[in-house]
């Protein structure tokens, strides 16, 4: 997953700052066990690609510091991200109450918003969809959970109030879900 977009890193920092405050965010940076702190001190650019290792180290530190070693907190983080990102990039799907449109548009925008990997959406009927996400290399559980949390909450925000998911199949580099409402 080398080639993760800066926006993914920034969502982690935004979550910390908005949930715990700027002082907590500033005190968090030294807890990220990263050799090159200059990268984190520089402004993170939304569209720039960063090594996946940075995201992994940030997630490891968040897991210890904020989620108390409960990896399911990343699913909630994905939902939090959806509530903050969808109004910026997907407002029309929220207004039109079009969760399927959101899923298909997210698949098209994933390379721009997330980076490496791809997402394919299949429609089974009006309220049942298959999602295949190929990360292109082994992925971490926090990444997987935050992405599916984002997609499910995104569907809810777009009018699918009872959106839920099932993991159908998970491999070393890809995962398949069924999302329905």
MODELLER restraints for C-alpha pairs under 7 A, 6 or more apart:
rsr = mdl.restraints
at = mdl.atoms
rsr.add(forms.Gaussian(group=physical.xy_distance, feature=features.Distance(at['CA:1:A'], at['CA:52:A']), mean=5.40, stdev=0.5))
rsr.add(forms.Gaussian(group=physical.xy_distance, feature=features.Distance(at['CA:1:A'], at['CA:116:A']), mean=5.74, stdev=0.5))
rsr.add(forms.Gaussian(group=physical.xy_distance, feature=features.Distance(at['CA:1:A'], at['CA:135:A']), mean=6.18, stdev=0.5))
rsr.add(forms.Gaussian(group=physical.xy_distance, feature=features.Distance(at['CA:1:A'], at['CA:136:A']), mean=6.45, stdev=0.5))
rsr.add(forms.Gaussian(group=physical.xy_distance, feature=features.Distance(at['CA:1:A'], at['CA:137:A']), mean=5.81, stdev=0.5))
rsr.add(forms.Gaussian(group=physical.xy_distance, feature=features.Distance(at['CA:2:A'], at['CA:50:A']), mean=6.81, stdev=0.5))
rsr.add(forms.Gaussian(group=physical.xy_distance, feature=features.Distance(at['CA:2:A'], at['CA:51:A']), mean=4.57, stdev=0.5))
rsr.add(forms.Gaussian(group=physical.xy_distance, feature=features.Distance(at['CA:2:A'], at['CA:52:A']), mean=4.48, stdev=0.5))
rsr.add(forms.Gaussian(group=physical.xy_distance, feature=features.Distance(at['CA:2:A'], at['CA:116:A']), mean=6.85, stdev=0.5))
rsr.add(forms.Gaussian(group=physical.xy_distance, feature=features.Distance(at['CA:3:A'], at['CA:49:A']), mean=4.66, stdev=0.5))
rsr.add(forms.Gaussian(group=physical.xy_distance, feature=features.Distance(at['CA:3:A'], at['CA:50:A']), mean=5.23, stdev=0.5))
rsr.add(forms.Gaussian(group=physical.xy_distance, feature=features.Distance(at['CA:3:A'], at['CA:51:A']), mean=5.46, stdev=0.5))
rsr.add(forms.Gaussian(group=physical.xy_distance, feature=features.Distance(at['CA:3:A'], at['CA:52:A']), mean=6.38, stdev=0.5))
rsr.add(forms.Gaussian(group=physical.xy_distance, feature=features.Distance(at['CA:3:A'], at['CA:115:A']), mean=5.78, stdev=0.5))
rsr.add(forms.Gaussian(group=physical.xy_distance, feature=features.Distance(at['CA:3:A'], at['CA:116:A']), mean=5.53, stdev=0.5))
rsr.add(forms.Gaussian(group=physical.xy_distance, feature=features.Distance(at['CA:4:A'], at['CA:49:A']), mean=5.23, stdev=0.5))
rsr.add(forms.Gaussian(group=physical.xy_distance, feature=features.Distance(at['CA:4:A'], at['CA:50:A']), mean=5.27, stdev=0.5))
rsr.add(forms.Gaussian(group=physical.xy_distance, feature=features.Distance(at['CA:4:A'], at['CA:51:A']), mean=6.28, stdev=0.5))
rsr.add(forms.Gaussian(group=physical.xy_distance, feature=features.Distance(at['CA:4:A'], at['CA:52:A']), mean=5.75, stdev=0.5))
rsr.add(forms.Gaussian(group=physical.xy_distance, feature=features.Distance(at['CA:4:A'], at['CA:114:A']), mean=5.86, stdev=0.5))
rsr.add(forms.Gaussian(group=physical.xy_distance, feature=features.Distance(at['CA:4:A'], at['CA:115:A']), mean=4.76, stdev=0.5))
rsr.add(forms.Gaussian(group=physical.xy_distance, feature=features.Distance(at['CA:4:A'], at['CA:116:A']), mean=6.13, stdev=0.5))
rsr.add(forms.Gaussian(group=physical.xy_distance, feature=features.Distance(at['CA:5:A'], at['CA:46:A']), mean=6.26, stdev=0.5))
rsr.add(forms.Gaussian(group=physical.xy_distance, feature=features.Distance(at['CA:5:A'], at['CA:47:A']), mean=5.59, stdev=0.5))
rsr.add(forms.Gaussian(group=physical.xy_distance, feature=features.Distance(at['CA:5:A'], at['CA:48:A']), mean=5.63, stdev=0.5))
rsr.add(forms.Gaussian(group=physical.xy_distance, feature=features.Distance(at['CA:5:A'], at['CA:49:A']), mean=4.59, stdev=0.5))
rsr.add(forms.Gaussian(group=physical.xy_distance, feature=features.Distance(at['CA:5:A'], at['CA:50:A']), mean=6.16, stdev=0.5))
rsr.add(forms.Gaussian(group=physical.xy_distance, feature=features.Distance(at['CA:5:A'], at['CA:113:A']), mean=6.45, stdev=0.5))
rsr.add(forms.Gaussian(group=physical.xy_distance, feature=features.Distance(at['CA:5:A'], at['CA:114:A']), mean=5.16, stdev=0.5))
rsr.add(forms.Gaussian(group=physical.xy_distance, feature=features.Distance(at['CA:5:A'], at['CA:115:A']), mean=5.16, stdev=0.5))
rsr.add(forms.Gaussian(group=physical.xy_distance, feature=features.Distance(at['CA:6:A'], at['CA:44:A']), mean=5.87, stdev=0.5))
rsr.add(forms.Gaussian(group=physical.xy_distance, feature=features.Distance(at['CA:6:A'], at['CA:45:A']), mean=5.37, stdev=0.5))
rsr.add(forms.Gaussian(group=physical.xy_distance, feature=features.Distance(at['CA:6:A'], at['CA:46:A']), mean=4.21, stdev=0.5))
rsr.add(forms.Gaussian(group=physical.xy_distance, feature=features.Distance(at['CA:6:A'], at['CA:47:A']), mean=5.74, stdev=0.5))
rsr.add(forms.Gaussian(group=physical.xy_distance, feature=features.Distance(at['CA:6:A'], at['CA:48:A']), mean=5.52, stdev=0.5))
rsr.add(forms.Gaussian(group=physical.xy_distance, feature=features.Distance(at['CA:6:A'], at['CA:49:A']), mean=6.09, stdev=0.5))
rsr.add(forms.Gaussian(group=physical.xy_distance, feature=features.Distance(at['CA:6:A'], at['CA:50:A']), mean=6.48, stdev=0.5))
rsr.add(forms.Gaussian(group=physical.xy_distance, feature=features.Distance(at['CA:7:A'], at['CA:46:A']), mean=4.28, stdev=0.5))
rsr.add(forms.Gaussian(group=physical.xy_distance, feature=features.Distance(at['CA:7:A'], at['CA:47:A']), mean=6.71, stdev=0.5))
rsr.add(forms.Gaussian(group=physical.xy_distance, feature=features.Distance(at['CA:7:A'], at['CA:113:A']), mean=6.69, stdev=0.5))
rsr.add(forms.Gaussian(group=physical.xy_distance, feature=features.Distance(at['CA:8:A'], at['CA:114:A']), mean=6.23, stdev=0.5))
rsr.add(forms.Gaussian(group=physical.xy_distance, feature=features.Distance(at['CA:9:A'], at['CA:55:A']), mean=6.26, stdev=0.5))
rsr.add(forms.Gaussian(group=physical.xy_distance, feature=features.Distance(at['CA:11:A'], at['CA:81:A']), mean=6.53, stdev=0.5))
rsr.add(forms.Gaussian(group=physical.xy_distance, feature=features.Distance(at['CA:13:A'], at['CA:25:A']), mean=6.89, stdev=0.5))
rsr.add(forms.Gaussian(group=physical.xy_distance, feature=features.Distance(at['CA:16:A'], at['CA:25:A']), mean=5.81, stdev=0.5))
rsr.add(forms.Gaussian(group=physical.xy_distance, feature=features.Distance(at['CA:17:A'], at['CA:24:A']), mean=6.95, stdev=0.5))
rsr.add(forms.Gaussian(group=physical.xy_distance, feature=features.Distance(at['CA:17:A'], at['CA:25:A']), mean=5.42, stdev=0.5))
rsr.add(forms.Gaussian(group=physical.xy_distance, feature=features.Distance(at['CA:31:A'], at['CA:61:A']), mean=6.27, stdev=0.5))
rsr.add(forms.Gaussian(group=physical.xy_distance, feature=features.Distance(at['CA:32:A'], at['CA:57:A']), mean=6.05, stdev=0.5))
rsr.add(forms.Gaussian(group=physical.xy_distance, feature=features.Distance(at['CA:32:A'], at['CA:58:A']), mean=5.70, stdev=0.5))
rsr.add(forms.Gaussian(group=physical.xy_distance, feature=features.Distance(at['CA:32:A'], at['CA:61:A']), mean=5.51, stdev=0.5))
rsr.add(forms.Gaussian(group=physical.xy_distance, feature=features.Distance(at['CA:33:A'], at['CA:57:A']), mean=6.40, stdev=0.5))
rsr.add(forms.Gaussian(group=physical.xy_distance, feature=features.Distance(at['CA:34:A'], at['CA:57:A']), mean=6.92, stdev=0.5))
rsr.add(forms.Gaussian(group=physical.xy_distance, feature=features.Distance(at['CA:59:A'], at['CA:142:A']), mean=6.80, stdev=0.5))
rsr.add(forms.Gaussian(group=physical.xy_distance, feature=features.Distance(at['CA:63:A'], at['CA:69:A']), mean=5.11, stdev=0.5))
rsr.add(forms.Gaussian(group=physical.xy_distance, feature=features.Distance(at['CA:63:A'], at['CA:70:A']), mean=6.74, stdev=0.5))
rsr.add(forms.Gaussian(group=physical.xy_distance, feature=features.Distance(at['CA:63:A'], at['CA:71:A']), mean=6.47, stdev=0.5))
rsr.add(forms.Gaussian(group=physical.xy_distance, feature=features.Distance(at['CA:67:A'], at['CA:73:A']), mean=5.68, stdev=0.5))
rsr.add(forms.Gaussian(group=physical.xy_distance, feature=features.Distance(at['CA:71:A'], at['CA:142:A']), mean=6.43, stdev=0.5))
rsr.add(forms.Gaussian(group=physical.xy_distance, feature=features.Distance(at['CA:74:A'], at['CA:142:A']), mean=5.47, stdev=0.5))
rsr.add(forms.Gaussian(group=physical.xy_distance, feature=features.Distance(at['CA:74:A'], at['CA:145:A']), mean=5.59, stdev=0.5))
rsr.add(forms.Gaussian(group=physical.xy_distance, feature=features.Distance(at['CA:74:A'], at['CA:146:A']), mean=4.86, stdev=0.5))
rsr.add(forms.Gaussian(group=physical.xy_distance, feature=features.Distance(at['CA:75:A'], at['CA:145:A']), mean=4.65, stdev=0.5))
rsr.add(forms.Gaussian(group=physical.xy_distance, feature=features.Distance(at['CA:75:A'], at['CA:146:A']), mean=4.62, stdev=0.5))
rsr.add(forms.Gaussian(group=physical.xy_distance, feature=features.Distance(at['CA:75:A'], at['CA:148:A']), mean=6.97, stdev=0.5))
rsr.add(forms.Gaussian(group=physical.xy_distance, feature=features.Distance(at['CA:75:A'], at['CA:149:A']), mean=4.58, stdev=0.5))
rsr.add(forms.Gaussian(group=physical.xy_distance, feature=features.Distance(at['CA:76:A'], at['CA:149:A']), mean=6.31, stdev=0.5))
rsr.add(forms.Gaussian(group=physical.xy_distance, feature=features.Distance(at['CA:77:A'], at['CA:146:A']), mean=5.88, stdev=0.5))
rsr.add(forms.Gaussian(group=physical.xy_distance, feature=features.Distance(at['CA:78:A'], at['CA:146:A']), mean=3.98, stdev=0.5))
rsr.add(forms.Gaussian(group=physical.xy_distance, feature=features.Distance(at['CA:78:A'], at['CA:147:A']), mean=5.80, stdev=0.5))
rsr.add(forms.Gaussian(group=physical.xy_distance, feature=features.Distance(at['CA:78:A'], at['CA:148:A']), mean=6.97, stdev=0.5))
rsr.add(forms.Gaussian(group=physical.xy_distance, feature=features.Distance(at['CA:78:A'], at['CA:149:A']), mean=4.34, stdev=0.5))
rsr.add(forms.Gaussian(group=physical.xy_distance, feature=features.Distance(at['CA:78:A'], at['CA:150:A']), mean=4.08, stdev=0.5))
rsr.add(forms.Gaussian(group=physical.xy_distance, feature=features.Distance(at['CA:79:A'], at['CA:149:A']), mean=4.99, stdev=0.5))
rsr.add(forms.Gaussian(group=physical.xy_distance, feature=features.Distance(at['CA:79:A'], at['CA:150:A']), mean=4.74, stdev=0.5))
rsr.add(forms.Gaussian(group=physical.xy_distance, feature=features.Distance(at['CA:79:A'], at['CA:153:A']), mean=5.07, stdev=0.5))
rsr.add(forms.Gaussian(group=physical.xy_distance, feature=features.Distance(at['CA:81:A'], at['CA:150:A']), mean=6.29, stdev=0.5))
rsr.add(forms.Gaussian(group=physical.xy_distance, feature=features.Distance(at['CA:82:A'], at['CA:150:A']), mean=5.01, stdev=0.5))
rsr.add(forms.Gaussian(group=physical.xy_distance, feature=features.Distance(at['CA:82:A'], at['CA:153:A']), mean=6.06, stdev=0.5))
rsr.add(forms.Gaussian(group=physical.xy_distance, feature=features.Distance(at['CA:82:A'], at['CA:154:A']), mean=5.43, stdev=0.5))
rsr.add(forms.Gaussian(group=physical.xy_distance, feature=features.Distance(at['CA:86:A'], at['CA:154:A']), mean=6.85, stdev=0.5))
rsr.add(forms.Gaussian(group=physical.xy_distance, feature=features.Distance(at['CA:90:A'], at['CA:102:A']), mean=6.93, stdev=0.5))
rsr.add(forms.Gaussian(group=physical.xy_distance, feature=features.Distance(at['CA:93:A'], at['CA:99:A']), mean=6.69, stdev=0.5))
rsr.add(forms.Gaussian(group=physical.xy_distance, feature=features.Distance(at['CA:93:A'], at['CA:101:A']), mean=6.50, stdev=0.5))
rsr.add(forms.Gaussian(group=physical.xy_distance, feature=features.Distance(at['CA:93:A'], at['CA:102:A']), mean=5.81, stdev=0.5))
rsr.add(forms.Gaussian(group=physical.xy_distance, feature=features.Distance(at['CA:93:A'], at['CA:158:A']), mean=5.72, stdev=0.5))
rsr.add(forms.Gaussian(group=physical.xy_distance, feature=features.Distance(at['CA:94:A'], at['CA:157:A']), mean=6.03, stdev=0.5))
rsr.add(forms.Gaussian(group=physical.xy_distance, feature=features.Distance(at['CA:94:A'], at['CA:158:A']), mean=4.15, stdev=0.5))
rsr.add(forms.Gaussian(group=physical.xy_distance, feature=features.Distance(at['CA:94:A'], at['CA:159:A']), mean=6.88, stdev=0.5))
rsr.add(forms.Gaussian(group=physical.xy_distance, feature=features.Distance(at['CA:97:A'], at['CA:158:A']), mean=4.57, stdev=0.5))
rsr.add(forms.Gaussian(group=physical.xy_distance, feature=features.Distance(at['CA:97:A'], at['CA:159:A']), mean=4.51, stdev=0.5))
rsr.add(forms.Gaussian(group=physical.xy_distance, feature=features.Distance(at['CA:98:A'], at['CA:158:A']), mean=5.41, stdev=0.5))
rsr.add(forms.Gaussian(group=physical.xy_distance, feature=features.Distance(at['CA:98:A'], at['CA:159:A']), mean=6.46, stdev=0.5))
rsr.add(forms.Gaussian(group=physical.xy_distance, feature=features.Distance(at['CA:99:A'], at['CA:155:A']), mean=4.63, stdev=0.5))
rsr.add(forms.Gaussian(group=physical.xy_distance, feature=features.Distance(at['CA:99:A'], at['CA:158:A']), mean=4.82, stdev=0.5))
rsr.add(forms.Gaussian(group=physical.xy_distance, feature=features.Distance(at['CA:99:A'], at['CA:159:A']), mean=6.27, stdev=0.5))
rsr.add(forms.Gaussian(group=physical.xy_distance, feature=features.Distance(at['CA:99:A'], at['CA:160:A']), mean=6.23, stdev=0.5))
rsr.add(forms.Gaussian(group=physical.xy_distance, feature=features.Distance(at['CA:103:A'], at['CA:121:A']), mean=6.92, stdev=0.5))
rsr.add(forms.Gaussian(group=physical.xy_distance, feature=features.Distance(at['CA:104:A'], at['CA:121:A']), mean=6.16, stdev=0.5))
rsr.add(forms.Gaussian(group=physical.xy_distance, feature=features.Distance(at['CA:107:A'], at['CA:119:A']), mean=5.03, stdev=0.5))
rsr.add(forms.Gaussian(group=physical.xy_distance, feature=features.Distance(at['CA:107:A'], at['CA:120:A']), mean=6.03, stdev=0.5))
rsr.add(forms.Gaussian(group=physical.xy_distance, feature=features.Distance(at['CA:107:A'], at['CA:121:A']), mean=6.80, stdev=0.5))
rsr.add(forms.Gaussian(group=physical.xy_distance, feature=features.Distance(at['CA:110:A'], at['CA:118:A']), mean=6.84, stdev=0.5))
rsr.add(forms.Gaussian(group=physical.xy_distance, feature=features.Distance(at['CA:111:A'], at['CA:118:A']), mean=6.89, stdev=0.5))
rsr.add(forms.Gaussian(group=physical.xy_distance, feature=features.Distance(at['CA:116:A'], at['CA:135:A']), mean=6.66, stdev=0.5))
rsr.add(forms.Gaussian(group=physical.xy_distance, feature=features.Distance(at['CA:117:A'], at['CA:134:A']), mean=5.37, stdev=0.5))
rsr.add(forms.Gaussian(group=physical.xy_distance, feature=features.Distance(at['CA:117:A'], at['CA:135:A']), mean=4.24, stdev=0.5))
rsr.add(forms.Gaussian(group=physical.xy_distance, feature=features.Distance(at['CA:117:A'], at['CA:136:A']), mean=5.32, stdev=0.5))
rsr.add(forms.Gaussian(group=physical.xy_distance, feature=features.Distance(at['CA:118:A'], at['CA:133:A']), mean=5.75, stdev=0.5))
rsr.add(forms.Gaussian(group=physical.xy_distance, feature=features.Distance(at['CA:118:A'], at['CA:134:A']), mean=5.31, stdev=0.5))
rsr.add(forms.Gaussian(group=physical.xy_distance, feature=features.Distance(at['CA:118:A'], at['CA:135:A']), mean=6.56, stdev=0.5))
rsr.add(forms.Gaussian(group=physical.xy_distance, feature=features.Distance(at['CA:119:A'], at['CA:131:A']), mean=6.88, stdev=0.5))
rsr.add(forms.Gaussian(group=physical.xy_distance, feature=features.Distance(at['CA:119:A'], at['CA:132:A']), mean=5.58, stdev=0.5))
rsr.add(forms.Gaussian(group=physical.xy_distance, feature=features.Distance(at['CA:119:A'], at['CA:133:A']), mean=4.42, stdev=0.5))
rsr.add(forms.Gaussian(group=physical.xy_distance, feature=features.Distance(at['CA:119:A'], at['CA:134:A']), mean=6.39, stdev=0.5))
rsr.add(forms.Gaussian(group=physical.xy_distance, feature=features.Distance(at['CA:120:A'], at['CA:131:A']), mean=5.80, stdev=0.5))
rsr.add(forms.Gaussian(group=physical.xy_distance, feature=features.Distance(at['CA:120:A'], at['CA:132:A']), mean=5.11, stdev=0.5))
rsr.add(forms.Gaussian(group=physical.xy_distance, feature=features.Distance(at['CA:120:A'], at['CA:133:A']), mean=6.52, stdev=0.5))
rsr.add(forms.Gaussian(group=physical.xy_distance, feature=features.Distance(at['CA:121:A'], at['CA:129:A']), mean=6.76, stdev=0.5))
rsr.add(forms.Gaussian(group=physical.xy_distance, feature=features.Distance(at['CA:121:A'], at['CA:130:A']), mean=5.66, stdev=0.5))
rsr.add(forms.Gaussian(group=physical.xy_distance, feature=features.Distance(at['CA:121:A'], at['CA:131:A']), mean=4.77, stdev=0.5))
rsr.add(forms.Gaussian(group=physical.xy_distance, feature=features.Distance(at['CA:121:A'], at['CA:132:A']), mean=6.54, stdev=0.5))
rsr.add(forms.Gaussian(group=physical.xy_distance, feature=features.Distance(at['CA:122:A'], at['CA:129:A']), mean=5.50, stdev=0.5))
rsr.add(forms.Gaussian(group=physical.xy_distance, feature=features.Distance(at['CA:122:A'], at['CA:130:A']), mean=4.85, stdev=0.5))
rsr.add(forms.Gaussian(group=physical.xy_distance, feature=features.Distance(at['CA:122:A'], at['CA:131:A']), mean=6.48, stdev=0.5))
rsr.add(forms.Gaussian(group=physical.xy_distance, feature=features.Distance(at['CA:123:A'], at['CA:129:A']), mean=4.61, stdev=0.5))
rsr.add(forms.Gaussian(group=physical.xy_distance, feature=features.Distance(at['CA:123:A'], at['CA:130:A']), mean=6.40, stdev=0.5))
rsr.add(forms.Gaussian(group=physical.xy_distance, feature=features.Distance(at['CA:127:A'], at['CA:180:A']), mean=5.30, stdev=0.5))
rsr.add(forms.Gaussian(group=physical.xy_distance, feature=features.Distance(at['CA:127:A'], at['CA:181:A']), mean=5.38, stdev=0.5))
rsr.add(forms.Gaussian(group=physical.xy_distance, feature=features.Distance(at['CA:128:A'], at['CA:178:A']), mean=6.98, stdev=0.5))
rsr.add(forms.Gaussian(group=physical.xy_distance, feature=features.Distance(at['CA:128:A'], at['CA:179:A']), mean=5.85, stdev=0.5))
rsr.add(forms.Gaussian(group=physical.xy_distance, feature=features.Distance(at['CA:128:A'], at['CA:180:A']), mean=4.31, stdev=0.5))
rsr.add(forms.Gaussian(group=physical.xy_distance, feature=features.Distance(at['CA:128:A'], at['CA:181:A']), mean=6.82, stdev=0.5))
rsr.add(forms.Gaussian(group=physical.xy_distance, feature=features.Distance(at['CA:129:A'], at['CA:178:A']), mean=5.62, stdev=0.5))
rsr.add(forms.Gaussian(group=physical.xy_distance, feature=features.Distance(at['CA:129:A'], at['CA:179:A']), mean=5.26, stdev=0.5))
rsr.add(forms.Gaussian(group=physical.xy_distance, feature=features.Distance(at['CA:129:A'], at['CA:180:A']), mean=6.25, stdev=0.5))
rsr.add(forms.Gaussian(group=physical.xy_distance, feature=features.Distance(at['CA:130:A'], at['CA:177:A']), mean=5.78, stdev=0.5))
rsr.add(forms.Gaussian(group=physical.xy_distance, feature=features.Distance(at['CA:130:A'], at['CA:178:A']), mean=4.59, stdev=0.5))
rsr.add(forms.Gaussian(group=physical.xy_distance, feature=features.Distance(at['CA:130:A'], at['CA:179:A']), mean=6.38, stdev=0.5))
rsr.add(forms.Gaussian(group=physical.xy_distance, feature=features.Distance(at['CA:131:A'], at['CA:176:A']), mean=5.60, stdev=0.5))
rsr.add(forms.Gaussian(group=physical.xy_distance, feature=features.Distance(at['CA:131:A'], at['CA:177:A']), mean=5.05, stdev=0.5))
rsr.add(forms.Gaussian(group=physical.xy_distance, feature=features.Distance(at['CA:131:A'], at['CA:178:A']), mean=6.12, stdev=0.5))
rsr.add(forms.Gaussian(group=physical.xy_distance, feature=features.Distance(at['CA:132:A'], at['CA:175:A']), mean=5.93, stdev=0.5))
rsr.add(forms.Gaussian(group=physical.xy_distance, feature=features.Distance(at['CA:132:A'], at['CA:176:A']), mean=4.50, stdev=0.5))
rsr.add(forms.Gaussian(group=physical.xy_distance, feature=features.Distance(at['CA:132:A'], at['CA:177:A']), mean=6.51, stdev=0.5))
rsr.add(forms.Gaussian(group=physical.xy_distance, feature=features.Distance(at['CA:133:A'], at['CA:174:A']), mean=5.51, stdev=0.5))
rsr.add(forms.Gaussian(group=physical.xy_distance, feature=features.Distance(at['CA:133:A'], at['CA:175:A']), mean=5.42, stdev=0.5))
rsr.add(forms.Gaussian(group=physical.xy_distance, feature=features.Distance(at['CA:133:A'], at['CA:176:A']), mean=6.40, stdev=0.5))
rsr.add(forms.Gaussian(group=physical.xy_distance, feature=features.Distance(at['CA:134:A'], at['CA:173:A']), mean=6.04, stdev=0.5))
rsr.add(forms.Gaussian(group=physical.xy_distance, feature=features.Distance(at['CA:134:A'], at['CA:174:A']), mean=4.19, stdev=0.5))
rsr.add(forms.Gaussian(group=physical.xy_distance, feature=features.Distance(at['CA:134:A'], at['CA:175:A']), mean=6.59, stdev=0.5))
rsr.add(forms.Gaussian(group=physical.xy_distance, feature=features.Distance(at['CA:135:A'], at['CA:173:A']), mean=5.48, stdev=0.5))
rsr.add(forms.Gaussian(group=physical.xy_distance, feature=features.Distance(at['CA:135:A'], at['CA:174:A']), mean=5.71, stdev=0.5))
rsr.add(forms.Gaussian(group=physical.xy_distance, feature=features.Distance(at['CA:136:A'], at['CA:173:A']), mean=5.73, stdev=0.5))
rsr.add(forms.Gaussian(group=physical.xy_distance, feature=features.Distance(at['CA:137:A'], at['CA:173:A']), mean=4.84, stdev=0.5))
rsr.add(forms.Gaussian(group=physical.xy_distance, feature=features.Distance(at['CA:138:A'], at['CA:172:A']), mean=5.28, stdev=0.5))
rsr.add(forms.Gaussian(group=physical.xy_distance, feature=features.Distance(at['CA:138:A'], at['CA:173:A']), mean=4.51, stdev=0.5))
rsr.add(forms.Gaussian(group=physical.xy_distance, feature=features.Distance(at['CA:139:A'], at['CA:173:A']), mean=6.16, stdev=0.5))
rsr.add(forms.Gaussian(group=physical.xy_distance, feature=features.Distance(at['CA:152:A'], at['CA:163:A']), mean=6.04, stdev=0.5))
rsr.add(forms.Gaussian(group=physical.xy_distance, feature=features.Distance(at['CA:152:A'], at['CA:164:A']), mean=6.26, stdev=0.5))
rsr.add(forms.Gaussian(group=physical.xy_distance, feature=features.Distance(at['CA:155:A'], at['CA:163:A']), mean=6.36, stdev=0.5))
rsr.add(forms.Gaussian(group=physical.xy_distance, feature=features.Distance(at['CA:156:A'], at['CA:162:A']), mean=6.86, stdev=0.5))
rsr.add(forms.Gaussian(group=physical.xy_distance, feature=features.Distance(at['CA:156:A'], at['CA:163:A']), mean=5.83, stdev=0.5))
rsr.add(forms.Gaussian(group=physical.xy_distance, feature=features.Distance(at['CA:160:A'], at['CA:181:A']), mean=5.87, stdev=0.5))
rsr.add(forms.Gaussian(group=physical.xy_distance, feature=features.Distance(at['CA:162:A'], at['CA:181:A']), mean=5.04, stdev=0.5))
rsr.add(forms.Gaussian(group=physical.xy_distance, feature=features.Distance(at['CA:163:A'], at['CA:179:A']), mean=6.82, stdev=0.5))
rsr.add(forms.Gaussian(group=physical.xy_distance, feature=features.Distance(at['CA:163:A'], at['CA:180:A']), mean=5.58, stdev=0.5))
rsr.add(forms.Gaussian(group=physical.xy_distance, feature=features.Distance(at['CA:163:A'], at['CA:181:A']), mean=4.32, stdev=0.5))
rsr.add(forms.Gaussian(group=physical.xy_distance, feature=features.Distance(at['CA:164:A'], at['CA:179:A']), mean=5.71, stdev=0.5))
rsr.add(forms.Gaussian(group=physical.xy_distance, feature=features.Distance(at['CA:164:A'], at['CA:180:A']), mean=5.68, stdev=0.5))
rsr.add(forms.Gaussian(group=physical.xy_distance, feature=features.Distance(at['CA:164:A'], at['CA:181:A']), mean=6.33, stdev=0.5))
rsr.add(forms.Gaussian(group=physical.xy_distance, feature=features.Distance(at['CA:165:A'], at['CA:177:A']), mean=6.55, stdev=0.5))
rsr.add(forms.Gaussian(group=physical.xy_distance, feature=features.Distance(at['CA:165:A'], at['CA:178:A']), mean=5.50, stdev=0.5))
rsr.add(forms.Gaussian(group=physical.xy_distance, feature=features.Distance(at['CA:165:A'], at['CA:179:A']), mean=4.34, stdev=0.5))
rsr.add(forms.Gaussian(group=physical.xy_distance, feature=features.Distance(at['CA:165:A'], at['CA:180:A']), mean=6.35, stdev=0.5))
rsr.add(forms.Gaussian(group=physical.xy_distance, feature=features.Distance(at['CA:166:A'], at['CA:177:A']), mean=5.56, stdev=0.5))
rsr.add(forms.Gaussian(group=physical.xy_distance, feature=features.Distance(at['CA:166:A'], at['CA:178:A']), mean=5.27, stdev=0.5))
rsr.add(forms.Gaussian(group=physical.xy_distance, feature=features.Distance(at['CA:166:A'], at['CA:179:A']), mean=6.60, stdev=0.5))
rsr.add(forms.Gaussian(group=physical.xy_distance, feature=features.Distance(at['CA:167:A'], at['CA:176:A']), mean=6.12, stdev=0.5))
rsr.add(forms.Gaussian(group=physical.xy_distance, feature=features.Distance(at['CA:167:A'], at['CA:177:A']), mean=4.47, stdev=0.5))
rsr.add(forms.Gaussian(group=physical.xy_distance, feature=features.Distance(at['CA:167:A'], at['CA:178:A']), mean=6.50, stdev=0.5))
rsr.add(forms.Gaussian(group=physical.xy_distance, feature=features.Distance(at['CA:168:A'], at['CA:176:A']), mean=5.38, stdev=0.5))
rsr.add(forms.Gaussian(group=physical.xy_distance, feature=features.Distance(at['CA:168:A'], at['CA:177:A']), mean=5.14, stdev=0.5))
rsr.add(forms.Gaussian(group=physical.xy_distance, feature=features.Distance(at['CA:168:A'], at['CA:178:A']), mean=6.62, stdev=0.5))
rsr.add(forms.Gaussian(group=physical.xy_distance, feature=features.Distance(at['CA:169:A'], at['CA:175:A']), mean=5.74, stdev=0.5))
rsr.add(forms.Gaussian(group=physical.xy_distance, feature=features.Distance(at['CA:169:A'], at['CA:176:A']), mean=5.06, stdev=0.5))
rsr.add(forms.Gaussian(group=physical.xy_distance, feature=features.Distance(at['CA:170:A'], at['CA:176:A']), mean=6.21, stdev=0.5))
